[in-house]
Amino acid sequence: MSNYIVLDLEWNQAARKEDEIRDMIFEILQIGAVKLNDSFETVDTFDSYVRPRVYRIMNPMTQKLLHMDMKALKRERPFPYVMSDFLDWCGKDPVFCTWGTNDLAQLQSNMDYYGMKPLSQGPLPYIDVQKLFSIGCEDGKSRRSLEYAVGFLEMEPDETFHRALGDAVYTARIFSAITGNEKDSFDHAKYPANELLKFVSYDTYRLPRNKEEEIRVKFPTYSKYISRPFKTKHAAMRDMDVVMVNCSICGARAKRVVKWFSPSGGKYYLAVSRCKLHGYLKAKNRMKKCRDERVYVVKTVKPIGTEEVDQIRARYENAMLSQRR
Ligand SMILES: [Zn+2]
């Protein structure tokens, strides 16, 4: 049995760009969290402020959002103390859930800054409730604000937004509602609620260090692969694991129909392959920057129809033409 830890952080950043510290661009000022059991019932809450050590002046943008005062924060405990209390509170093998993709990277960078033991060696699996909301209620691509989702699901806006615990409470309610586990569960679902939990995300603050640690996951509608780092994107695109396409449904190796090409100056690459059993597959390799100069690849593979094959083929021919020019 594992606990879901629905987490929200508030942070500050340098008031002037020249004061920014590269290893900790965002300094956490507040940790708020809701602990849910397997039945998505709230078991406990965590709420703590943090004494700032690095950025002692509030960034004007942050000040507008947060209900916090630097003077009062000076009475709080420093990050390592609050964080180790928080980890004790989380218990064994917590499953972190957040609204969006930022919080876990900031949490890990603050932990690193203070030399704390890492949360994981490689990519950290977590649940991005913002993504589940999009898959369950919208097109799977939109990224909505917490305020929007609360309104959409017609929830009582009785907590303050942009306060760590308030936002965590809202995120937990949305999570519970869209996965069909709340008594007055909503009826906007586009996607079967029990299937939503299969869409696990991976935080890539720590990347796979080698081939063995690379991530390969199959979701109900597509598959995903996260590579180890490469020196350049060209080196990445020469690697067998990066360019090979397996069917997202049966896993069989698929035959190339349209070669890998980049329609976007190297930000991502596309290819079309074909599985004997399941037809055409679109493969997309996104090139992502590591914190050093290297790159890693996130590959997604999903089934497509013949119309989309033709569209991609046309884009391929266009890209070849413009290369020749
Ligand atoms: Zn197949």
Residues whose N, C-alpha, C, O or C-beta is under 5 A from the ligand:
A	BS01	ZN	C247 I249 C250 G251 C275 L277 H278
